[in-house]
C-alpha cells in the first residue's frame, strides 16, 4: 500500500499489483493451446466465426440464409438482438444456436483459467467488454453460468456499469485515496484497438475511500475509421482530456491532478507496453515509447500541478470498477469480451 503524504504526487507504479483496495494477482494471462491462445475461443471475433459456421451449416442443408448476404462481422450487436427476439423463427434459431455454442466455449475457457495458481479459490467472475452490453452477450454468459454451475459453486455476473464507462470508472482505484481527497473529479482514458474514450469522472469519497464514481462526461473517438498515426492518436487523446479538464473548470469541479489510463497489453512499472499493443495505431510497444510521458507533455498542469499519470491494463481497470460490489467475496476475477478476451484476477485487501 502506498502511504505517501498528500504533499507529494508519487503514486503506485504503472501496472501495479498492490493497490489500495485490492491486490492484482494476475492480468493479461496468455494461456496457450495447440491452435493458439485459449482466450481467442471466447472473444468477439470467435462469436462472429461461430455465427459464420452456423450459417454455413444451414446453407449446406439447402436452406436459404435468413441473415441474407451481409457478412457476420458487419451485423451489429443491436441488430442481432432484434433478430433473436424477432418473428422470424429460423433467423432467431440461427442466432440462438451461435449464442449457445459461444456460451459453451466461454465455459470451457473459464474452466481452463481456473487451473491457474493465481485463480485458485475464485468465488466470482465478472464478465465485461462490449459483447456483454448486448442481449446476445447476456444470454451467452447465462449459458456459460449454467454449465459452470454444474461443476463448481463459482458465480458469474455481468459488469454493473456499461463497459464503455467501466473502463473509465475503474481508474479511480488506481490512485491512493489521499490523492483524491478534497477533489471532485479525475480524468480517465480507455484505449482500445478500435476506439478511444476519455471521461470526466465525478467522485464520491466516503470514509476516506472511493465508494461510488460516475462518468459525468464521455468523449468517444472511433480511431479505426480515421487510421491515424501513433502521434496523431496521442495528440487527439490529449485534446480530449484537455476538453474535459476545461469542462471541469466550467462546472466548478475541483479536478485532481491525476489521470488514469487503461490500455491493452502487459504494462511494466515504467509505463512501457511490453506486449499486447498490436491492435493500436502504429507501434506502441517497447522502450522507445512511453504513453504516460507523452500524454503528460501534451496535457499541461491541472490545478497548478503537473498531473500524475498512471497506466494499467484495460481489463484490470474495467474490473476495478466492480470493487465497491465485491465486498462479500475475497477472490474474484474479470473477463472482458471484446476484440480479444481480456482477463485479470484480484484479492481484496
C-alpha positions in Angstrom: 0.0 0.0 0.0 1.3 3.5 -0.9 1.3 5.7 2.2 2.9 8.8 0.6 1.7 12.0 2.1 -0.6 14.3 0.2 2.1 16.9 -0.4 3.7 14.6 -3.0 2.4 13.1 -6.2 4.4 9.9 -6.0 2.0 7.1 -6.8 1.8 3.4 -7.3 3.9 2.1 -10.2 2.3 1.6 -13.6 0.8 -1.8 -13.9 1.0 -2.1 -10.1 0.0 -5.4 -8.4 -0.8 -3.8 -5.0 -3.5 -1.1 -4.9 -5.4 0.4 -2.1 -8.4 -1.9 -2.3 -7.1 -5.0 -4.0 -4.0 -7.0 -4.9 -3.9 -7.7 -8.6 -2.9 -11.4 -8.6 -2.5 -11.6 -12.4 -3.6 -10.0 -15.7 -3.1 -10.4 -19.4 -2.6 -14.2 -18.9 -1.9 -15.8 -22.3 -3.0 -19.4 -22.0 -1.9 -21.4 -25.0 -3.2 -24.5 -26.7 -2.2 -26.3 -29.8 -4.1 -23.9 -32.2 -3.3 -20.6 -30.4 -4.5 -18.8 -27.3 -7.3 -20.2 -25.2 -8.9 -16.8 -24.8 -9.3 -16.5 -28.5 -12.1 -19.1 -28.2 -14.3 -16.6 -26.3 -13.6 -13.3 -28.0 -15.8 -11.1 -30.1 -14.1 -12.5 -33.2 -14.8 -16.0 -32.0 -18.5 -15.3 -31.7 -18.6 -14.0 -35.3 -16.7 -17.1 -36.5 -19.2 -19.3 -34.8 -22.1 -17.4 -36.3 -20.5 -17.8 -39.8 -20.2 -21.6 -39.2 -23.8 -21.9 -38.2 -24.9 -20.0 -41.3 -22.7 -22.2 -43.5 -24.2 -25.4 -42.0 -27.7 -24.2 -42.6 -27.0 -23.4 -46.2 -25.3 -26.8 -46.7 -28.7 -28.4 -45.7 -30.4 -26.5 -48.6 -31.9 -23.6 -46.5 -31.6 -20.0 -47.5 -29.5 -17.9 -45.2 -32.0 -15.9 -43.1 -29.4 -13.3 -42.4 -29.0 -12.6 -46.1 -25.8 -11.6 -47.8 -24.4 -9.4 -45.0 -21.2 -10.7 -43.6 -21.4 -11.7 -39.9 -18.7 -9.2 -38.9 -20.9 -6.4 -40.3 -24.1 -7.3 -38.4 -24.2 -5.1 -35.3 -24.9 -6.5 -31.9 -28.1 -4.4 -31.7 -29.3 -6.0 -35.0 -28.6 -9.5 -33.7 -30.5 -8.6 -30.5 -33.5 -7.7 -32.6 -33.2 -10.9 -34.7 -33.1 -13.2 -31.7 -36.2 -11.6 -30.3 -37.9 -11.2 -33.7 -40.7 -13.0 -35.5 -38.5 -15.0 -38.0 -38.1 -18.3 -36.2 -35.3 -19.6 -38.5 -33.2 -16.4 -38.1 -33.8 -16.3 -34.3 -32.9 -20.0 -34.0 -29.7 -19.5 -36.0 -28.5 -16.7 -33.7 -29.7 -18.7 -30.6 -27.5 -21.6 -31.8 -24.5 -19.4 -32.2 -25.1 -17.9 -28.7 -25.4 -21.5 -27.3 -22.1 -22.6 -28.9 -20.3 -19.5 -27.8 -21.6 -19.9 -24.3 -20.1 -23.4 -24.2 -16.8 -22.1 -25.4 -16.8 -19.4 -22.7 -17.5 -22.0 -20.1 -14.5 -24.1 -21.3 -12.2 -21.0 -21.3 -13.3 -20.3 -17.7 -12.6 -23.9 -16.7 -9.0 -23.6 -18.1 -8.4 -20.3 -16.3 -9.5 -21.9 -13.1 -6.5 -24.2 -13.3 -4.1 -21.3 -13.0 -2.5 -21.0 -9.5 -3.5 -17.3 -9.3 -7.1 -18.2 -10.0 -7.4 -20.9 -7.3 -10.3 -20.2 -4.9 -12.0 -17.7 -7.2 -15.5 -17.0 -5.9 -16.9 -14.8 -8.6 -16.1 -13.8 -12.2 -17.4 -10.5 -13.6 -18.0 -10.6 -17.4 -17.3 -7.3 -19.1 -16.4 -6.0 -22.6 -18.6 -4.8 -25.5 -20.4 -8.1 -26.1 -21.8 -8.2 -22.6 -23.6 -4.9 -23.2 -25.9 -6.8 -25.6 -28.8 -9.3 -25.1 -26.9 -11.9 -27.0 -23.9 -11.4 -24.7 -26.0 -11.7 -21.6 -27.5 -15.0 -23.0 -24.1 -16.4 -23.7 -22.9 -15.5 -20.2 -26.1 -17.1 -18.8 -25.5 -20.3 -20.7 -21.8 -20.4 -19.5 -23.0 -19.8 -16.0 -25.4 -22.8 -16.1 -22.6 -25.1 -17.4 -20.1 -23.8 -14.8 -22.7 -24.3 -12.0 -22.8 -28.0 -12.8 -19.2 -28.4 -11.7 -18.4 -25.5 -9.3 -20.0 -23.0 -6.9 -18.3 -20.3 -8.9 -20.6 -17.3 -9.6 -20.7 -15.4 -12.9 -22.2 -12.0 -13.2 -22.2 -9.2 -15.8 -20.4 -5.9 -15.1 -22.7 -3.3 -13.5 -21.6 -0.2 -15.3 -21.8 -0.1 -19.1 -18.5 -1.4 -20.5 -17.8 1.9 -22.2 -17.9 3.6 -18.8 -16.5 0.8 -16.6 -13.1 1.2 -18.3 -13.0 4.8 -17.2 -14.6 4.5 -13.7 -12.1 1.8 -12.7 -9.3 4.4 -12.9 -10.3 5.9 -9.5 -9.0 2.7 -7.9 -5.5 3.4 -9.3 -4.9 6.4 -7.1 -4.4 6.3 -3.4 -7.3 8.0 -1.5 -5.0 10.8 -0.3 -4.6 11.9 -4.0 -8.4 12.1 -4.4 -9.1 13.7 -1.0 -10.5 17.2 -1.4 -11.2 16.8 -5.1 -14.4 16.4 -7.0 -13.3 14.6 -10.2 -10.5 13.0 -12.1 -9.7 12.5 -15.8 -9.5 9.0 -17.3 -8.8 7.4 -20.7 -9.6 4.0 -22.1 -7.7 3.0 -25.2 -8.7 0.1 -27.4 -7.8 -1.3 -30.8 -10.9 0.3 -32.4 -12.0 3.1 -30.1 -10.6 5.6 -27.6 -12.6 7.1 -24.8 -11.9 9.9 -22.4 -14.0 10.7 -19.4 -14.6 13.2 -16.6 -15.2 11.0 -13.6 -17.1 12.5 -10.7 -16.0 11.2 -7.3 -17.9 10.3 -4.2 -15.5 9.8 -1.2 -16.8 8.1 1.9 -14.7 7.2 5.0 -11.6 8.2 3.1 -12.2 5.7 0.2 -14.0 5.8 -3.1 -17.4 4.3 -2.6 -19.0 5.3 -5.9 -17.9 7.2 -9.0 -19.8 8.1 -12.2 -18.9 9.3 -15.7 -20.1 12.9 -15.9 -18.9 13.4 -19.5 -17.6 10.9 -22.0 -15.8 11.7 -25.3 -15.5 8.9 -27.8 -13.4 8.5 -30.9 -13.5 5.5 -33.3 -9.9 5.9 -34.4 -10.1 2.7 -36.6 -12.2 4.8 -39.1 -9.6 7.5 -39.3 -6.5 5.3 -39.4 -4.2 7.9 -37.6 -0.5 7.6 -37.0 0.6 6.9 -33.4 1.4 10.6 -32.8 -1.9 11.7 -34.2 -3.7 9.3 -32.0 -1.9 10.6 -28.9 -2.5 14.2 -29.9 -6.2 13.5 -30.3 -6.4 11.8 -26.9 -4.6 14.6 -25.2 -7.0 17.1 -26.8 -10.0 15.1 -25.5 -8.5 15.2 -22.0 -7.9 18.9 -22.2 -11.5 19.5 -23.3 -12.7 17.5 -20.2 -10.4 19.5 -17.9 -11.9 22.7 -19.3 -15.4 21.3 -18.6 -14.5 20.6 -15.0 -13.5 24.2 -14.6 -16.8 25.4 -16.2 -18.7 23.2 -13.8 -16.7 24.5 -10.8 -15.4 21.0 -10.1 -12.0 20.7 -8.2 -10.1 18.4 -10.6 -7.5 16.1 -9.0 -4.0 16.3 -10.6 -4.3 12.7 -11.7 -5.1 10.9 -14.9 -5.8 7.1 -15.1 -5.1 5.3 -18.4 -6.4 1.9 -19.4 -4.5 0.3 -22.3 -4.3 -3.2 -23.8 -1.3 -5.4 -23.1 1.3 -6.1 -20.5 2.3 -2.9 -18.8 5.6 -2.6 -16.8 6.3 -0.4 -13.9 7.8 2.3 -16.1 4.7 2.7 -18.3 6.1 0.7 -21.2 3.7 -1.6 -23.1 5.8 -4.7 -23.2 3.5 -6.7 -25.5 -0.2 -6.8 -26.5 -0.5 -3.4 -28.2 -0.5 -4.8 -31.7 -4.1 -3.6 -32.4 -3.2 0.1 -31.6 -2.5 2.6 -34.4 1.3 2.4 -35.0 3.9 0.9 -32.8 3.1 1.4 -29.1 5.3 -1.4 -27.7 8.9 -1.2 -26.4 11.1 1.2 -24.5 11.2 3.8 -27.3 7.6 4.9 -26.5 6.1 5.8 -23.1 2.4 6.8 -23.3 2.1 8.3 -19.9 5.0 10.6 -20.5 3.7 11.6 -24.0 0.3 12.4 -22.5 1.9 14.4 -19.7 3.9 16.5 -22.1 0.8 17.4 -24.1 -1.7 17.9 -21.2 0.0 20.5 -19.1 -0.8 21.4 -15.5 -4.0 20.6 -13.6 -4.8 22.9 -10.7 -1.3 24.3 -10.8 0.3 20.8 -10.6 2.0 18.6 -13.0 -0.6 15.7 -13.3 0.4 12.2 -12.0 -0.5 9.9 -14.9 -0.9 6.2 -14.1 -1.4 3.4 -16.7 -2.7 -0.1 -16.2 -4.0 -3.0 -18.4 -7.5 -2.3 -19.7 -9.1 -5.5 -18.3 -7.6 -4.7 -14.9 -9.1 -1.2 -15.0 -12.5 -2.4 -16.2 -12.6 -4.9 -13.4 -11.6 -2.3 -10.8 -14.9 -0.6 -11.5 -16.5 -3.5 -9.6 -14.5 -3.0 -6.4 -17.5 -1.5 -4.5 -19.6 -4.5 -5.4 -17.1 -7.2 -4.3 -17.1 -6.7 -0.5 -18.9 -10.0 0.0 -16.1 -12.1 -1.6 -12.3 -12.3 -1.2 -11.1 -13.6 -4.5 -12.6 -12.6 -7.8 -11.8 -12.0 -11.5 -12.9 -10.3 -14.6 -13.1 -11.5 -18.2 -13.7 -8.8 -20.9 -15.1 -10.0 -24.2 -14.0 -7.5 -26.8 -12.0 -8.0 -30.0 -10.0 -10.4 -27.8 -10.5 -11.7 -24.3 -9.0 -9.6 -21.5 -8.5 -11.1 -18.0 -7.5 -10.1 -14.5 -7.7 -11.6 -11.1 -7.9 -9.8 -7.7 -7.8 -10.5 -4.0 -9.5 -7.9 -1.7 -7.2 -6.3 0.8 
